[in-house]
Amino acid sequence: MTVTETPQHLQALANANRVRFARSALKGSLRSMTREQGFAAVVTLLEAPSIPKDLEGMRLRDLVASIHRVGPKLTSRWLAAWGVGYDRRLGALPRRQRDELALMLRQVAALHRDR
């Protein structure tokens, strides 16, 4: 190891902090949006060609529960109805399933638009 190289454990720590910050920023922005905007943002993320590297390990339940006025109870009901595991991670969702979830979120958003 040369003097200018960063030790591996510090690189791993920096990477973990970057990932935590990215997830926290996404969840914070979802909470600050209206419910309709939050649904649209999650749909956009799911329909993207690929999930950003920093968000691949994020649980779907955490993402959906971060939408304004959608909590863990409602999220668990929706995921069960959609046949998606409660601990499923974004990076583990195949393209087809992400498209199906985006469609279902659009339908839920349309149902809750008038409430």
Secondary structure, DSSP 4 states (H G I P E B T S, - for coil): --TTSPPHHHHHHHHHHHHHHHHHHHHHHHHHS-HHHHHHHHHHHHHSSS--GGGTTSBHHHHHHTSTT--HHHHHHHHHHHT--TT-BGGGS-HHHHHHHHHHHHHHHHHHTT-
